[in-house]
Amino acid sequence: MLDFIECEINAIDIASKLGVFAEKQIPFATAQTLTVLAARGKKKVEKGMDKEFNLRNTFSKRGIQTNRAEKKAWPNCFSEVGVHEKRDYLIDHILGGIRKGNSVHGRAVIGADFADSARGVSGKVKKGKRPSALVARSKKRRKRRGRKAFVAKHRVPSLPFIIKSKRGANDLVVQRMGAGRRDELQLLYAFNQQVKIKESFDFDGYVQRVVKEDAAEVFYELLTRAIMTAK
């Protein structure tokens, strides 16, 4: 997803009044201005992410990228601020959308009490703590003992297992807090076939505010510098 930075300026009229020497600097100053605005827009979006999301690391912010404006595209120069395709989950927060499950059980949502111990220093869930790993390890240990996986009377209390929620719609991965069969259950993961995400992050708003507030000043500064340093 790319957000075009667009701002209308009377650069062509200005160019015709500045003379041949200064006129040549207009395309250069315009492209530079749009590139600077893209960089500032990126920073503004990143600060907005800090306010609106609970970020555990810089992975999401590194997905905000820019494309610089090119002088050769004059008079239709443009720059871009966008979200890298590997961070497509951010687009759902910007535009709204539905995230579907990528397994037979659905999309996994980690339990709040389990999250801290499951995540590494980077904030990502450790491989051995992911739903597929927990279930696979549990099945493997049960098979070694000659027990049928997920049959209630054969469950090993200390191992994770899958149950249905009270409504019967969602699978839950749970684990006993102790060795007894009546000990309290801890929710490790809840599965949903799809999760609806509301439009909640005003990506365009952050970028457009930068354009509105900074465009004229940046263009004047860069055009003046280009004219003064031109050979």
C-alpha angles and dihedrals in degrees: 000000000000127000112208116223106222128176128161117228131168092238094140092054090046091050093054091054099045098063132240096296097052094035091069090060095057097082091046093049092045093052091046091049093053091047091052091048090052091053092048091046089053091053091047091052091049091052089049090053090055089055099043104034133053096233117191094189142354096272095104095043091051087061092068104093139169140215116210124232119253123225091214090065091067128169089022098048118159140170128202140219116193151152119261114242091242088063095052090135087074090061089062089058090049100044102015122244150154124272112205126206119264097206138053089263095049133239115342122229113191120233115251095232092047097046099081095054093041097054125079128218091280091057094247121124111258115249093241091052097052118110096250092050094048094049094044092050091047092051092047094053092047092051091051088057091048094247129136113250116248096001104137100228092048098050119124103227095221095053126086116253139178125250135168122253118248090263089051094229103102135050116229127199107213139168134200114251089220142019095268124095091232097047119122118281122236118208110231100171139357119203128214125181088223138358122212114220119199123222100261112145119074097211094160091048093058092049096044092051089058091051093048095047102037110025100089095044095046093047093050092048095048095043091051091049092047092051093046094049100038117120 
